[in-house]
Amino acid sequence: MRKKILSATALSASLTLTLTALAVSQVPRASDAKSSAAKQEKSKTLKEIAAERDVEVEEGSCGVSEYTSFEELRKRAKAIVYGRIVDAKSFFDESGHPVENGDYIITEYTVETYQVLRDRTQESEPEEGRPAPAPLTTSLKIARNGGVVYVNGHRAVVKAKGFESLNPGKSYVFFLFWSSAYKAYTLAGGASGVVLVNNDLSLTPLASSKEIQAKLRDMNLDSLIEQVK
């Protein structure tokens, strides 16, 4: 009889240990919880994250490659315009695939046109079903990647290098392509496609290219106009 009691006790103890071990193994560790939370947030769109807190990211893969030489920039641009930014607005781009909606921010500028230095936008026929290039006149629309949008009082920021000096009230020379997707013009080579015109008509290129910076800083507005006409 004693043997049976000891066996039952041992079995009970073994079962208790097994259940305890199983329960412990099912309790999530702090690191697992953090990893799970990170994965869950990663699966959210930028817009969804911004609805909960401030968020800031670099432009990343949606960026545009800059030109490295002024000559290449000058030759490739379909339009070159001298004008002043009168307004700017940023918004989440929903022109692409629905799965990307809420991830990309676009900033659109409204430009008062002072002078059209080049217009080759009509050299080729627009694709069927696509809007033709808009006239290069006042209320010209120029779009670029990145910007700041507020969601539920929180800031969603996509930082795009080079655009810190692109602001309403200032004058620029814009090197442009037409984008039928945005129904607006875009900057040729991103930040390399815009040059700030200072009050004394000297130039400050926004390009990161050392060659473009050196070339344009030796010019003023008049000499630049002569170069690109």
N, C-alpha and C positions, 0 to 999 in steps of 0.2 A: 504493500500500500504506500509506503514511504517513497518507493521508487517512482510511482505514478505521480505523486504530489510534486516531487522534484522535477520530473519531466514536464509537467504542466506549467510549473513556474518558469522553467528555462525557456519553454516555447513562448510563454507570455512576454518574457523579457526580450526575447529575440524579435518578436512581432512589434513590440513597442519601439525598439531601436530602429527597425526597418521603416516604420511609419514616420518616426521623427526625422530620419535621414531624408526620406522622400519629401517631407514638408519643407525641410530646410533647402533642399535642392530647387524647390519651386518658388522660393522667395527671391524676387529680382534683386540683383546687386545694384549698388548705386551707379557703377560704371555702365551696367546694362541699361538702366533707366535713362541715363544721360545719352547713351548711343541711340536709344529708341526715340528720344525726344528730338535729337539732332536730325535723324532720318526723316521724322515726321515733318519738321520744319523745312528741310531741304525739299520735300515734295510739294510744299506750298509755293504759290507764285509770289513774286515780289510784292504784288498788290495785296495779297492775302496777309503776308507778314506785316506789311505797313499798316494794315487795319488794326494791328495789335501793338506795334511799337515802331520807333524810328529805325530805319534800316538804310545802310549806305553800301554800295558795291561799285567796283570798277567796271568800266565799259566791257572789257573782256572780248569774247568772240564776235560780238556784234559790231566791233570797231571797223574802221576803214583804213586801209594802208595808205600812208602818206607818200607823196612824191618826194624824191630826194634832190631833184634838180629843178631850177626855175624854168629851164628850157622845155623840159618834159611837161611841166605844169602848164606853161603857156600854150604849147602845141595841142595838148589833149583836151583842154577845156572847150566845151561847146558854146559857152557864153561867158562874157566878162562884163561885169557891171560895177559902176561906182555909185554908191548910194548910202543912205542912212537908215539904221534900224529904228523903227518907230514903235514896235510892239513885239513882245515875245510871250509864248505860252507853251507849257509842257503838258504832256498827256501820255497815258499808256497806249501804245500802238496796238491796234486790233485789226490791222490790215493783212496780217499773215495767217498762218495756220491757227485754228482755234486753240490748239494745245499750247501755243506760245502766248496767248492773250494774258495780259497781266504781268508779263516778265520784262518787256522792253519799254523804255521811255523815249519819246521823241520830243524835241523842242522845235517849234515852228516860229520863224521870224517874219514879220511884215516889214518890207523895205520900201522906202521912198527912193525911187530911181532918179539919180542926178544925170547920169550919162551911160549909154550903152556903148561899150568899147568893142564888143564883138558879139555877133549873133549868127551862129551856124546851126541853130536849133531846127531850121526848116530844111536842112540838107538831105535828110532821109525821111521816108514816109513812116508815120507811127504804126505800130503793130495793130492788126485788126482788133477792134473792140477796146483798144487802149486810148486814153485821152491824149490829144496832141499837145505839144509844149505850149504853155501859157505865154502870152506876150510879156516882154521884159519891161513892163511899165510899172508905174507906182502902184503900191499894194502888191508888189512882187512877194511871193511866198518862198521861203528857203527853209528846208528841214534838215536837221542833223540828229545823230544819236545822243542820248543822254539828257539829263535835266533833273528837275526837282518837282515832285507831285505830292500834294498833301492828301492823305487818306485817313478819315476819322481824326483829324488833328495831328496825325503823325507824318513825318517826312520820309518819303521814299526818294532816295538819291541814286542816280546812276552817273558816276563821275566820268567825264570824257576829257582826257588830257588835251590841253591846248585851247580850250574854249572859255577860259576864265575871263578873257578880255573881250568877249563877244556880248555886247550889252546894248539895250535900247538907248537912243540919244547920241550914239557915236557913229562915225562914218567909216566906211570900209570899201575896199575893192574886192569883189567876190568872183572867184573862178568857179563856173557852174556846169553841172549836168542836169538834164531833165529826168525826173523820176515819175513814170506814169503810175506806179504803185502808190506813191504818196500824193500824187497830183500837185507836186511842188518841185522846186529845184533843190538839188543837193550840192554840197561843196565838193569840188574835185579834189580827191585826196584828203578828205576830212579837213583837219586844221591847216593843212598846207594850202588849202584853197581860199583862204581869207587873209587880208592884209589891213590892219588898222591904219587909218589916215589921221594923223595927229593935227592939232589946231594950226601948227605952222606948216602943214602939208608934208612933213616928213613921214616916213613909213615905219610901222612896227609889224613885221610878219608874225603870225601865230604858229607858223610851221616849226617843227622840231629840227628840221634839216639845217645843219650848219651852213651848207652851201646856199640855200634859199635865204637864210637870215643875213648872211654876208652880202649877197647880191642886192637884196631889197633895202638894206639899211644904208647902202651907198646911193640910193635914189630918193627922189621926192615924187609927189603925185604926178607932176607934169612929165618927168622922165619915164615913169612907169607906163603912163598912157601911151607915150611914143613907142615903147617897147612892145606893147601888146596889140596895137592897132594893126 
